[in-house]
Amino acid sequence: MKKLLRSVATVAVATVVSGTLVAGLAGTASAYGSAPPWESTITPTPEVGGLTFYNSTGQVITGGSTSSGPVAAYIQGSSVVRAGDTSALLNAYTPVIGVAAGSWSGEGVSGQTNFPNSGAPAALASSSLPLVTGSTGDYSLSNYVGDFPNNDTSTTDGYKGLYVLRLYTGATGHGTSSTYDEAVISISGSSWTLDYSPTTATTTTLAASPASPQLQGTTVALTATVSPGAPGSVQFFNGATAIGSPVTVAANGTAQTNVTGLPVGANSLTATFTPTTGAAFGASTSSAVPYTITAPTPTSTSLAVSPASPEIVGTPETLTATEAPVVAGSVQFFSGATSLGTATSTGGTAALTNVTSLPVGSDSLTAVFTPTSNAYASSTSPTVPFTVDPSGESTATALSVNPSTAEVGSTVTATANVTDTGAHPLSVPTGTVQFYDNGTNTSGVVGGSSVALGGAVTLDASGVATLTESVVALGATGGLQVGAHNLVAVFGGSPSFQTSTSGDVVFNGLPVSSSGNSGADNQNLQVGIPAGAVYLSTPYYNAATAFSLGNAALNPGDSEYVASGAFGSTTNPGAGVSVTDTRAGNPGWTASATVTDFGNGTGGVINGQNLEFTNVAPSYITGNALGPVSVTQVPSGAFTTVPYASAATGSDGLKGGPHTFASAAPLHGDGSVYVDGTLSLVAPTSTPSGTYSATLTFTIV
């Protein structure tokens, strides 16, 4: 394979012009390493490009061993040496100071190989640039140095240890090219190192997809194309800010990245190609691609919670978010940073129902709306403070024992009735009751000497738990022995209900009576009566459920506005005032009302003295013993036909007070009753227009 090139006349490249050498690659912007001293003396130059050396996996190398062939697995020229050529070979030359470059001696160090080579690594296999494919039969550099050593020993002339490698191309019927791609190497010991290679200029173009402009958050694909295809990487920029990390150029000469964080406004995108160290290609930067990002349409979100704060632990809550404008999306609800769940927005609202997981204490509730389309921005509602009472509802436990006296062999049933005495008395407690023997008979608490009777009993749907025990003889087990027993029931509570303990109830176990026994048998009787409570309620407890008097109508005869509404009725008594009294002893009670001035929020005021509560009447509930109830009209006399001015003082109508509208004398019976009537309001014709609201407070003592 070896071909000696001791003189120009005997070289296969006899068309090389005597005395010339590549001084630089036309059009290249730079070179790898420093140019050797002879480069500037060669005019014109047959050198058209540089050389890049690759290992067998396609990685760029800048040195290797001189003892084995080939010089490198693949050697690629950076420029097309001669158009139409399809084969390439590599020759080595030894530079000699004072001798023209075209007259240096050398020889071939590779066979003539065809390109493109489909068996080469991807980036090389698809390239149209000239390529020498190394073979184990190629001449090693150590053999070449043995034939043509560089004997220059000067440390200043720049020739010492240097050798020149030139890649020539050819084609059938056209011989070998007179021009070449070239590199200069240095050899020291058994290693060679790339010392100099001219570089071929590259161009980098940048494309962005989809086309500008786009909405904020759009994923933009940036594709840089490097020509000619060269090993290296591309760094993408927005102005002077790097976008991600450098991206390796693929075999097809492209590098691609996706970016979603382009800022709103005008952006200037570029791509900078940096060749791999040792590659015979120059760096290049694309022209700037202008790209505009537009801001999405803003949205707003509000949050409502029902029932309103505060509530006891375990109360099911409904969280409703309202979004504007109405667009498709979803809402995630939060307590602080903890997600409570997600709901789909339909028609501008999203609701999360039956939420029982609100943490005990003070919560901060928010709703975050995320539109389906990125044409709209996300939004977060203002924080809604919410308090969950950790104590739960207060309860009362009443115990009854039947019978209170029984002989051995009989059974006795203890019944515990647990009622809700807290702010929500219509609810039924849930949990278990433990019955005890020998509870204290003074305070109702269970002492250290108490004995549990059986296991805990679960309350039924009515809040009742029962336990049946047998009466047994003294010394026997498994029941209540003969003698007196103080029985106590303890409700264990639950997340929504507080614990409570009944008063003690005495039970007497008797021995079996003889047939001849006669005379009186005195027994002690005892029963527990719960304290109970009295309370008043209406359905209109916050702004969302306010009672409406409607639009006031003009009364021309009296020069005033008049509005009225039924505050409960015989057909809908629950729409008025509800009174429930479960107190032991039937003490009396009095219900009263007082109102503030009405305001429209912009300075308009209607004097509260202009509101009256008339046609007041009780509605008794079948099966409830509470009654009779006395009622009073407010005001008790004729109502003024001349409305009070906004600033007038006094306590007429429902203002000031409190004004009694219903009462019950002692021993009235326990239960519930409705009190209904008509609320009427008059206002001067000078009253500004608007929606007016006031607070009407009902009190029972």
C-alpha positions as CSV (number, residue, x, y, z in Angstrom):
1,M,0.0,0.0,0.0
2,K,2.9,2.4,0.8
3,K,3.7,4.9,-1.9
4,L,6.9,6.9,-1.6
5,L,6.6,10.6,-2.5
6,R,10.3,11.6,-2.5
7,S,9.9,14.1,-5.3
8,V,7.0,15.9,-7.0
9,A,7.6,14.1,-10.3
10,T,7.1,10.6,-8.7
11,V,4.1,11.5,-6.6
12,A,0.6,10.6,-7.7
13,V,-0.3,14.2,-6.9
14,A,2.1,15.5,-9.5
15,T,-0.3,18.4,-10.3
16,V,0.5,20.1,-7.0
17,V,2.2,23.4,-7.8
18,S,5.9,23.3,-6.8
19,G,6.8,25.6,-4.0
20,T,3.1,26.1,-2.7
21,L,1.4,25.1,0.6
22,V,-1.9,25.9,2.1
23,A,-1.7,29.1,4.1
24,G,-5.3,29.3,5.1
25,L,-8.7,28.1,4.1
26,A,-10.5,30.7,2.0
27,G,-13.6,31.8,3.8
28,T,-12.7,30.3,7.1
29,A,-12.9,32.4,10.1
30,S,-10.3,30.7,12.3
31,A,-8.1,27.6,12.7
32,Y,-7.4,24.9,15.3
33,G,-4.1,25.7,16.9
34,S,-1.4,28.1,15.6
35,A,-0.3,28.2,12.0
36,P,3.1,26.7,11.3
37,P,5.8,29.1,10.0
38,W,5.5,28.0,6.3
39,E,1.8,28.8,6.0
40,S,2.3,32.4,5.2
41,T,4.8,31.6,2.5
42,I,2.5,29.6,0.2
43,T,0.8,31.6,-2.5
44,P,-1.4,30.5,-4.1
45,T,-2.4,27.7,-1.8
46,P,-3.8,24.3,-2.9
47,E,-5.2,23.8,0.7
48,V,-9.0,24.1,0.7
49,G,-9.9,22.9,4.2
50,G,-8.7,21.2,7.4
51,L,-9.0,17.6,8.8
52,T,-11.0,16.2,11.7
53,F,-10.0,12.9,13.3
54,Y,-12.5,10.4,14.7
55,N,-12.4,7.2,16.7
56,S,-14.4,4.1,15.8
57,T,-17.5,5.4,17.7
58,G,-17.5,8.8,15.8
59,Q,-16.0,10.8,18.7
60,V,-13.6,13.6,17.7
61,I,-10.0,12.9,18.8
62,T,-6.9,15.2,18.8
63,G,-4.2,12.6,19.2
64,G,-3.3,9.0,19.4
65,S,-0.6,6.3,19.2
66,T,2.0,6.3,16.4
67,S,2.7,2.6,16.7
68,S,-0.4,1.2,15.1
69,G,-2.3,1.8,11.9
70,P,-4.5,3.5,11.0
71,V,-3.7,7.0,12.2
72,A,-7.4,7.3,13.1
73,A,-10.6,5.2,12.5
74,Y,-12.0,8.0,10.3
75,I,-10.4,11.2,8.9
76,Q,-12.8,13.8,7.4
77,G,-12.0,16.8,5.3
78,S,-13.9,20.0,6.2
79,S,-14.3,21.1,2.6
80,V,-15.2,19.4,-0.7
81,V,-11.7,19.0,-2.3
82,R,-13.0,18.5,-5.9
83,A,-16.6,18.3,-6.9
84,G,-17.8,14.8,-8.1
85,D,-15.0,12.9,-6.4
86,T,-16.0,9.7,-4.5
87,S,-12.8,8.4,-3.0
88,A,-10.1,9.7,-0.6
89,L,-6.6,8.9,0.6
90,L,-4.3,10.3,3.2
91,N,-0.6,11.2,2.6
92,A,2.0,12.2,5.1
93,Y,4.9,14.7,4.5
94,T,7.9,15.9,6.5
95,P,8.4,19.7,6.4
96,V,12.0,20.9,5.9
97,I,13.0,24.5,6.5
98,G,14.3,26.1,3.3
99,V,12.5,23.5,1.1
100,A,9.3,24.5,-0.8
101,A,6.2,22.7,0.6
102,G,5.5,21.1,-2.7
103,S,9.0,19.5,-2.7
104,W,8.8,17.8,0.7
105,S,9.2,14.1,0.7
106,G,6.4,11.8,2.0
107,E,4.3,8.7,1.4
108,G,0.8,7.4,1.6
109,V,-0.4,6.3,5.1
110,S,-3.9,5.0,4.0
111,G,-5.6,3.1,1.3
112,Q,-7.9,4.9,-1.1
113,T,-11.4,4.5,0.4
114,N,-14.9,5.4,-1.0
115,F,-17.2,8.0,0.6
116,P,-19.9,8.4,1.8
117,N,-19.3,5.3,3.9
118,S,-22.7,3.9,5.1
119,G,-20.9,1.8,7.7
120,A,-19.4,4.8,9.4
121,P,-21.0,6.4,12.5
122,A,-24.2,8.3,11.7
123,A,-22.9,11.8,11.4
124,L,-20.1,10.6,9.1
125,A,-22.2,8.1,7.1
126,S,-24.6,10.8,5.9
127,S,-22.0,13.5,5.2
128,S,-21.0,14.5,1.7
129,L,-17.6,15.7,2.9
130,P,-14.5,13.6,1.9
131,L,-13.8,10.7,4.3
132,V,-10.8,8.4,4.7
133,T,-11.8,5.1,6.4
134,G,-8.9,3.6,8.3
135,S,-7.9,0.0,8.0
136,T,-5.6,-2.3,10.1
137,G,-3.4,-2.6,7.0
138,D,-2.7,1.2,6.9
139,Y,0.9,2.4,7.4
140,S,1.6,3.5,11.0
141,L,3.1,6.9,11.8
142,S,6.0,5.3,13.5
143,N,6.8,3.5,10.3
144,Y,6.4,6.7,8.4
145,V,8.8,8.5,10.8
146,G,11.3,5.7,10.3
147,D,11.2,6.5,6.5
148,F,11.0,10.3,6.6
149,P,12.1,11.6,10.0
150,N,12.0,15.2,10.9
151,N,15.6,15.9,11.8
152,D,15.1,19.6,12.7
153,T,16.4,20.2,16.2
154,S,16.0,23.9,16.4
155,T,13.8,25.2,19.2
156,T,13.1,28.5,17.4
157,D,12.4,27.8,13.7
158,G,9.0,26.1,14.4
159,Y,9.7,22.9,12.3
160,K,10.9,20.6,15.1
161,G,8.7,17.5,15.4
162,L,6.0,18.6,12.9
163,Y,4.5,16.5,10.1
164,V,1.8,17.3,7.5
165,L,-1.2,15.1,6.7
166,R,-3.1,15.8,3.4
167,L,-6.3,14.3,2.3
168,Y,-6.7,14.0,-1.5
169,T,-9.8,12.9,-3.4
170,G,-10.3,11.1,-6.7
171,A,-12.8,9.5,-9.0
172,T,-12.7,6.9,-11.7
173,G,-11.2,8.4,-14.9
174,H,-10.2,11.6,-13.1
175,G,-7.1,10.8,-11.2
176,T,-6.2,12.4,-7.9
177,S,-7.1,16.0,-7.0
178,S,-4.4,18.7,-7.0
179,T,-6.0,20.4,-4.0
180,Y,-6.4,18.9,-0.5
181,D,-7.6,19.2,3.1
182,E,-4.7,19.4,5.5
183,A,-3.7,19.2,9.1
184,V,-0.3,19.5,10.9
185,I,0.5,17.1,13.7
186,S,3.4,16.9,16.2
187,I,5.0,13.6,17.2
188,S,6.7,13.0,20.5
189,G,7.8,9.6,21.5
190,S,5.0,7.1,20.6
191,S,2.2,9.7,20.5
192,W,0.9,12.1,18.0
193,T,-1.1,15.3,18.7
194,L,-3.1,17.6,16.4
195,D,-1.1,20.8,16.2
196,Y,-2.9,22.8,13.6
197,S,-5.8,22.5,11.2
198,P,-7.5,25.2,9.1
199,T,-11.3,25.4,9.8
200,T,-14.1,25.6,7.4
201,A,-16.7,28.3,8.1
202,T,-20.1,27.2,9.1
203,T,-23.5,28.9,9.0
204,T,-26.2,28.4,11.6
205,T,-29.8,29.1,10.9
206,L,-32.6,29.1,13.5
207,A,-36.3,28.3,13.2
208,A,-39.0,28.7,15.8
209,S,-42.3,26.8,15.8
210,P,-45.1,27.6,16.1
211,A,-44.7,31.0,14.4
212,S,-44.8,34.2,16.4
213,P,-46.8,35.6,18.1
214,Q,-48.0,33.1,20.7
215,L,-49.6,33.2,24.2
216,Q,-47.6,33.0,27.4
217,G,-46.9,29.4,28.4
218,T,-46.8,28.1,24.8
219,T,-44.1,25.5,24.2
220,V,-41.9,26.9,21.4
221,A,-39.6,24.4,19.5
222,L,-36.2,25.9,18.5
223,T,-34.3,24.1,15.7
224,A,-30.8,25.2,14.7
225,T,-29.3,23.8,11.5
226,V,-25.5,23.9,11.1
227,S,-24.1,23.8,7.6
228,P,-22.0,22.0,6.7
229,G,-22.9,19.3,9.3
230,A,-20.1,19.4,11.9
231,P,-19.5,17.9,15.3
232,G,-20.2,20.3,18.2
233,S,-23.1,21.8,20.2
234,V,-25.5,24.6,19.9
235,Q,-26.4,27.1,22.7
236,F,-29.8,28.8,22.3
237,F,-30.2,32.4,23.6
238,N,-33.0,34.9,24.3
239,G,-31.0,38.1,24.0
240,A,-28.0,37.5,26.2
241,T,-29.8,34.9,28.4
242,A,-29.0,31.3,27.7
243,I,-31.9,28.9,27.1
244,G,-31.1,25.7,28.9
245,S,-27.8,23.9,28.3
246,P,-25.9,23.4,25.1
247,V,-27.5,20.8,22.7
248,T,-25.3,18.3,20.8
249,V,-25.6,18.6,17.0
250,A,-27.3,15.5,15.6
251,A,-26.1,13.5,12.6
252,N,-28.4,15.5,10.3
253,G,-26.7,18.8,11.4
254,T,-29.5,20.0,13.6
255,A,-30.0,20.7,17.3
256,Q,-33.4,21.2,18.9
257,T,-34.8,22.3,22.2
258,N,-38.2,23.3,23.6
259,V,-38.8,26.3,25.7
260,T,-42.1,27.3,27.6
261,G,-40.8,30.2,29.7
262,L,-40.4,32.9,27.2
263,P,-41.4,36.2,28.8
264,V,-44.3,38.3,27.7
265,G,-43.3,40.9,25.1
266,A,-40.7,41.0,22.3
267,N,-37.9,38.4,22.4
268,S,-34.8,38.0,20.3
269,L,-33.8,34.3,19.7
270,T,-30.4,33.2,18.4
271,A,-28.4,29.9,18.2
272,T,-24.6,29.8,18.6
273,F,-22.7,26.7,17.2
274,T,-19.5,25.8,19.0
275,P,-17.4,23.0,17.2
276,T,-16.0,20.1,19.2
277,T,-12.4,20.7,20.1
278,G,-10.2,19.4,17.3
279,A,-13.0,19.7,14.7
280,A,-11.9,21.5,11.5
281,F,-15.0,23.8,11.5
282,G,-15.6,27.3,12.7
283,A,-18.1,28.6,15.2
284,S,-21.2,30.5,13.9
285,T,-24.2,32.3,15.3
286,S,-27.6,32.5,13.6
287,S,-29.4,35.7,12.7
288,A,-31.8,36.8,15.5
289,V,-35.3,35.5,15.2
290,P,-37.8,38.0,16.7
291,Y,-40.5,36.3,18.7
292,T,-43.5,37.9,20.5
293,I,-45.2,36.4,23.5
294,T,-48.6,37.9,24.4
295,A,-50.2,37.8,27.9
296,P,-53.4,35.7,28.5
297,T,-56.7,37.3,29.4
298,P,-57.0,37.7,33.2
299,T,-59.6,35.8,35.2
300,S,-61.0,36.3,38.7
301,T,-62.1,33.8,41.2
302,S,-64.2,34.2,44.4
303,L,-65.0,31.6,47.1
304,A,-68.1,31.0,49.3
305,V,-68.4,28.5,52.1
306,S,-71.6,27.0,53.4
307,P,-72.6,26.6,56.2
308,A,-70.7,29.8,57.3
309,S,-68.0,29.9,59.9
310,P,-67.8,29.0,62.7
311,E,-68.8,25.3,62.6
312,I,-68.1,22.2,64.8
313,V,-65.6,19.6,63.7
314,G,-67.0,17.1,61.2
315,T,-69.7,19.4,59.8
316,P,-70.1,18.8,56.0
317,E,-69.2,22.0,54.2
318,T,-69.8,23.0,50.6
319,L,-67.1,25.2,48.9
320,T,-68.3,27.0,45.8
321,A,-65.9,28.9,43.5
322,T,-67.2,31.4,41.0
323,E,-65.0,32.4,38.0
324,A,-65.2,35.3,35.5
325,P,-65.2,35.4,32.6
326,V,-67.0,32.0,32.1
327,V,-64.5,29.7,30.5
328,A,-63.8,26.0,30.8
329,G,-61.3,24.8,33.4
330,S,-61.0,23.3,36.9
331,V,-60.7,24.6,40.4
332,Q,-58.5,23.2,43.2
333,F,-59.6,24.1,46.7
334,F,-57.0,24.6,49.5
335,S,-56.9,24.9,53.3
336,G,-53.6,26.8,53.6
337,A,-51.2,24.7,51.5
338,T,-53.2,21.5,51.8
339,S,-55.4,20.5,48.9
340,L,-59.0,19.6,49.7
341,G,-59.9,18.4,46.3
342,T,-60.6,19.5,42.7
343,A,-63.8,20.2,40.8
344,T,-64.6,20.9,37.2
345,S,-65.9,24.4,36.4
346,T,-69.3,24.5,34.7
347,G,-71.0,27.7,33.7
348,G,-68.5,29.7,35.7
349,T,-68.9,27.8,39.0
350,A,-67.2,24.8,40.6
351,A,-68.3,23.2,43.9
352,L,-66.7,20.8,46.3
353,T,-69.4,19.2,48.5
354,N,-69.5,17.2,51.7
355,V,-66.1,18.5,52.9
356,T,-65.6,17.2,56.5
357,S,-61.8,17.3,56.6
358,L,-61.3,20.9,57.5
359,P,-58.6,21.1,60.2
360,V,-59.6,22.0,63.7
361,G,-58.9,25.7,64.6
362,S,-58.5,28.6,62.2
363,D,-58.3,27.8,58.5
364,S,-57.5,29.9,55.5
365,L,-59.5,28.6,52.5
366,T,-58.8,29.5,48.9
367,A,-59.8,28.4,45.4
368,V,-57.3,28.3,42.5
369,F,-58.9,28.3,39.0
370,T,-56.9,26.8,36.1
371,P,-58.4,27.5,32.6
372,T,-58.3,24.7,30.1
373,S,-57.1,27.2,27.4
374,N,-53.8,29.1,27.9
375,A,-55.6,32.0,26.3
376,Y,-56.8,32.7,29.9
377,A,-54.7,33.2,33.0
378,S,-55.1,31.3,36.2
379,S,-56.5,33.1,39.3
380,T,-56.7,32.6,43.0
381,S,-59.6,33.7,45.2
382,P,-59.2,36.0,48.2
383,T,-58.7,34.0,51.4
384,V,-61.8,33.0,53.3
385,P,-61.1,32.6,57.0
386,F,-63.0,29.7,58.6
387,T,-63.0,28.4,62.2
388,V,-63.6,24.8,63.1
389,D,-64.6,24.4,66.8
390,P,-62.5,21.5,68.2
391,S,-64.8,20.9,71.2
392,G,-67.9,19.8,69.2
393,E,-71.5,20.1,70.3
394,S,-72.3,19.9,74.0
395,T,-74.5,17.0,75.1
396,A,-76.6,15.8,78.0
397,T,-77.0,12.2,79.0
398,A,-80.2,11.1,80.9
399,L,-80.4,7.6,82.5
400,S,-83.5,5.6,83.4
401,V,-83.6,2.1,85.0
402,N,-86.6,-0.1,84.7
403,P,-87.6,-1.6,87.0
404,S,-85.9,0.2,89.9
405,T,-86.4,-2.8,92.2
406,A,-86.2,-6.5,91.2
407,E,-85.7,-9.9,92.7
408,V,-82.9,-12.4,91.9
409,G,-83.6,-14.0,88.6
410,S,-85.2,-10.9,87.1
411,T,-83.8,-8.6,84.5
412,V,-83.3,-4.8,84.6
413,T,-82.9,-2.5,81.6
414,A,-80.8,0.7,81.8
415,T,-81.6,3.2,79.0
416,A,-79.3,6.2,78.2
417,N,-80.7,9.0,76.1
418,V,-78.0,11.4,74.7
419,T,-79.2,14.8,73.3
420,D,-77.4,17.6,71.6
421,T,-77.5,20.8,73.8
422,G,-75.1,22.9,71.7
423,A,-75.6,25.4,68.9
424,H,-77.2,22.8,66.5
425,P,-79.8,21.1,68.7
426,L,-81.6,19.4,65.9
427,S,-78.7,17.1,65.2
428,V,-78.5,13.6,66.9
429,P,-75.3,12.6,68.7
430,T,-73.3,9.6,67.5
431,G,-70.9,7.5,69.5
432,T,-71.0,5.0,72.4
433,V,-72.2,4.9,76.0
434,Q,-70.6,2.9,78.8
435,F,-72.8,2.0,81.8
436,Y,-71.2,1.8,85.3
437,D,-72.2,0.4,88.7
438,N,-71.3,2.3,91.8
439,G,-71.0,5.7,90.2
440,T,-71.1,8.6,92.7
441,N,-74.6,9.6,93.6
442,T,-73.8,13.3,94.0
443,S,-72.1,14.7,90.9
444,G,-72.7,11.9,88.4
445,V,-69.1,11.3,87.7
446,V,-67.6,7.8,87.6
447,G,-65.2,7.2,90.4
448,G,-62.3,4.8,90.9
449,S,-64.5,2.2,92.5
450,S,-66.9,2.1,89.6
451,V,-67.3,-1.1,87.6
452,A,-68.1,-1.1,83.9
453,L,-71.2,-3.1,83.0
454,G,-70.5,-4.9,79.8
455,G,-68.9,-3.2,76.8
456,A,-69.6,0.2,75.2
457,V,-73.0,0.4,73.6
458,T,-73.5,2.2,70.3
459,L,-76.2,4.9,70.1
460,D,-79.0,4.2,67.8
461,A,-80.4,6.7,65.2
462,S,-82.4,8.4,68.0
463,G,-79.4,8.8,70.3
464,V,-80.4,6.0,72.6
465,A,-78.4,3.1,74.1
466,T,-79.7,0.3,76.3
467,L,-78.2,-2.4,78.5
468,T,-80.0,-5.4,80.1
469,E,-78.5,-7.0,83.3
470,S,-79.7,-9.9,85.4
471,V,-80.2,-9.7,89.2
472,V,-78.1,-12.3,90.9
473,A,-77.5,-13.4,94.5
474,L,-74.8,-12.1,96.8
475,G,-71.4,-13.4,95.8
476,A,-72.6,-14.5,92.3
477,T,-71.1,-13.0,89.1
478,G,-72.5,-11.9,85.8
479,G,-75.1,-9.4,86.9
480,L,-76.3,-7.0,89.6
481,Q,-76.1,-8.6,93.1
482,V,-78.7,-8.2,95.8
483,G,-78.3,-4.8,97.3
484,A,-78.4,-1.1,96.3
485,H,-76.5,0.1,93.1
486,N,-75.8,3.6,91.9
487,L,-75.9,3.3,88.1
488,V,-74.3,5.9,85.8
489,A,-74.1,6.2,82.0
490,V,-71.2,7.9,80.3
491,F,-71.3,9.1,76.7
492,G,-67.8,8.8,75.2
493,G,-68.2,11.7,72.7
494,S,-67.1,11.8,69.1
495,P,-65.3,14.4,66.8
496,S,-68.6,16.3,66.6
497,F,-70.0,15.8,70.1
498,Q,-68.6,16.4,73.6
499,T,-68.7,13.8,76.3
500,S,-71.4,13.9,79.1
501,T,-72.3,11.8,82.1
502,S,-75.7,11.1,83.5
503,G,-76.8,11.6,87.1
504,D,-76.8,8.4,89.1
505,V,-79.9,6.2,89.4
506,V,-80.4,3.9,92.3
507,F,-81.4,0.2,91.7
508,N,-82.2,-2.3,94.4
509,G,-81.7,-6.0,93.9
510,L,-83.8,-8.1,96.2
511,P,-83.6,-11.8,97.3
512,V,-86.4,-14.0,96.3
513,S,-89.3,-13.4,98.6
514,S,-90.9,-16.4,100.6
515,S,-94.5,-17.4,100.2
516,G,-95.4,-16.4,103.7
517,N,-93.9,-13.0,103.6
518,S,-96.3,-10.1,104.1
519,G,-96.3,-6.5,105.0
520,A,-94.9,-3.3,103.5
521,D,-91.6,-3.2,101.5
522,N,-90.5,0.4,101.2
523,Q,-88.4,1.2,98.1
524,N,-86.4,4.3,97.1
525,L,-87.3,5.8,93.7
526,Q,-85.0,8.0,91.7
527,V,-85.0,9.5,88.2
528,G,-82.6,11.8,86.3
529,I,-84.0,14.9,84.6
530,P,-81.7,16.7,82.1
531,A,-81.2,20.5,82.5
532,G,-82.2,21.2,78.9
533,A,-81.9,24.5,77.1
534,V,-84.0,27.3,75.5
535,Y,-83.0,28.8,72.2
536,L,-84.4,30.8,69.3
537,S,-83.6,30.7,65.6
538,T,-84.5,32.1,62.2
539,P,-83.5,31.0,58.6
540,Y,-81.9,34.4,57.9
541,Y,-78.6,34.2,59.6
542,N,-76.2,35.9,57.2
543,A,-76.0,38.2,54.1
544,A,-76.4,35.3,51.7
545,T,-79.7,34.3,53.3
546,A,-81.0,37.8,54.1
547,F,-84.8,38.3,54.5
548,S,-86.0,40.6,51.6
549,L,-88.8,43.1,51.9
550,G,-88.7,43.5,48.1
551,N,-88.8,46.9,46.4
552,A,-90.6,49.7,48.2
553,A,-93.7,51.1,46.6
554,L,-94.6,54.8,46.5
555,N,-97.6,55.8,48.6
556,P,-98.5,59.2,47.1
557,G,-101.2,60.0,49.7
558,D,-98.8,59.9,52.6
559,S,-95.7,61.0,50.5
560,E,-93.7,57.9,51.6
561,Y,-92.3,54.6,50.4
562,V,-93.8,51.4,51.8
563,A,-92.4,47.8,51.8
564,S,-93.5,44.8,53.8
565,G,-93.2,41.0,53.9
566,A,-94.5,38.0,55.8
567,F,-92.0,36.9,58.4
568,G,-93.4,33.3,58.5
569,S,-97.0,32.4,58.0
570,T,-99.5,29.7,58.8
571,T,-98.6,27.8,55.7
572,N,-94.9,28.3,56.1
573,P,-94.3,28.9,59.9
574,G,-90.6,27.8,59.7
575,A,-89.9,31.0,57.7
576,G,-90.3,33.1,60.9
577,V,-89.0,32.7,64.5
578,S,-88.6,29.2,66.0
579,V,-88.5,28.8,69.8
580,T,-87.5,25.5,71.4
581,D,-87.5,25.0,75.2
582,T,-86.3,21.7,76.7
583,R,-85.5,23.1,80.2
584,A,-86.5,21.2,83.3
585,G,-88.9,23.0,85.6
586,N,-90.6,25.0,82.8
587,P,-89.3,28.5,83.8
588,G,-90.8,31.3,81.7
589,W,-89.1,33.1,78.8
590,T,-89.4,36.4,76.9
591,A,-88.5,36.9,73.2
592,S,-87.5,40.4,72.0
593,A,-86.2,42.1,68.9
594,T,-84.2,45.3,68.0
595,V,-83.0,46.6,64.6
596,T,-80.3,48.9,63.4
597,D,-80.7,51.7,60.9
598,F,-80.9,50.6,57.2
599,G,-78.0,51.7,54.9
600,N,-77.2,51.4,51.2
601,G,-73.4,51.5,51.5
602,T,-73.1,54.9,49.8
603,G,-74.4,57.1,52.6
604,G,-78.1,56.6,52.3
605,V,-79.9,55.8,55.6
606,I,-83.5,54.8,56.6
607,N,-84.2,55.2,60.3
608,G,-84.8,51.9,62.1
609,Q,-87.7,53.4,63.9
610,N,-89.6,53.1,60.6
611,L,-89.7,49.2,60.9
612,E,-92.6,47.5,62.6
613,F,-93.4,43.8,63.5
614,T,-97.2,43.3,63.5
615,N,-99.7,40.6,63.0
616,V,-97.6,38.6,65.5
617,A,-99.1,35.2,66.3
618,P,-98.0,31.8,67.5
619,S,-98.2,28.6,65.5
620,Y,-98.3,25.6,67.7
621,I,-96.7,22.3,66.6
622,T,-98.7,19.1,67.0
623,G,-97.2,16.8,69.6
624,N,-95.3,19.7,71.3
625,A,-96.5,20.7,74.8
626,L,-95.1,24.2,74.7
627,G,-97.9,26.8,75.3
628,P,-99.7,29.0,75.7
629,V,-97.5,31.8,74.2
630,S,-98.4,35.5,74.6
631,V,-97.6,37.9,71.7
632,T,-97.1,41.7,71.5
633,Q,-97.3,43.9,68.4
634,V,-94.3,46.2,67.8
635,P,-95.1,49.0,68.1
636,S,-98.1,48.3,70.4
637,G,-100.1,51.3,69.3
638,A,-100.8,52.9,66.0
639,F,-97.7,53.3,63.8
640,T,-96.8,56.8,62.7
641,T,-97.9,57.8,59.2
642,V,-95.0,60.3,59.0
643,P,-91.7,58.4,58.5
644,Y,-88.8,59.3,60.8
645,A,-86.0,61.2,59.2
646,S,-82.7,59.4,58.9
647,A,-81.0,61.2,61.8
648,A,-84.0,61.2,64.1
649,T,-83.3,59.8,67.6
650,G,-85.6,57.5,69.7
651,S,-86.7,53.9,70.1
652,D,-89.9,53.7,68.2
653,G,-90.7,50.8,65.9
654,L,-88.1,48.0,66.4
655,K,-85.2,50.4,67.0
656,G,-83.6,50.6,70.4
657,G,-85.5,48.4,72.8
658,P,-85.3,45.5,73.2
659,H,-89.0,45.2,72.1
660,T,-90.8,42.2,73.5
661,F,-92.9,40.4,70.8
662,A,-93.6,37.0,72.5
663,S,-93.4,35.4,76.0
664,A,-94.4,32.3,77.9
665,A,-95.2,32.1,81.7
666,P,-93.6,29.5,83.9
667,L,-95.0,25.9,83.6
668,H,-95.7,26.4,80.0
669,G,-94.6,23.0,78.9
670,D,-91.5,21.9,76.9
671,G,-91.2,21.6,73.1
672,S,-91.1,24.0,70.2
673,V,-93.4,26.8,68.8
674,Y,-93.3,29.1,65.8
675,V,-93.9,32.9,66.1
676,D,-94.8,34.6,62.8
677,G,-95.8,38.1,61.8
678,T,-95.4,40.9,59.2
679,L,-92.3,43.2,58.9
680,S,-93.3,46.6,57.4
681,L,-91.0,49.5,56.6
682,V,-91.8,53.1,55.6
683,A,-89.3,55.6,54.2
684,P,-89.4,59.3,53.3
685,T,-89.7,60.1,49.6
686,S,-86.4,62.0,50.0
687,T,-84.6,58.6,50.5
688,P,-81.8,58.1,47.9
689,S,-82.2,55.0,45.6
690,G,-80.3,51.8,46.3
691,T,-80.5,48.5,48.1
692,Y,-80.7,49.0,51.9
693,S,-79.8,46.5,54.6
694,A,-80.0,46.3,58.4
695,T,-79.4,43.8,61.2
696,L,-82.5,42.6,63.1
697,T,-81.5,40.8,66.3
698,F,-83.8,38.4,68.1
699,T,-83.1,37.5,71.8
700,I,-84.7,35.0,74.2
701,V,-84.2,35.1,78.0
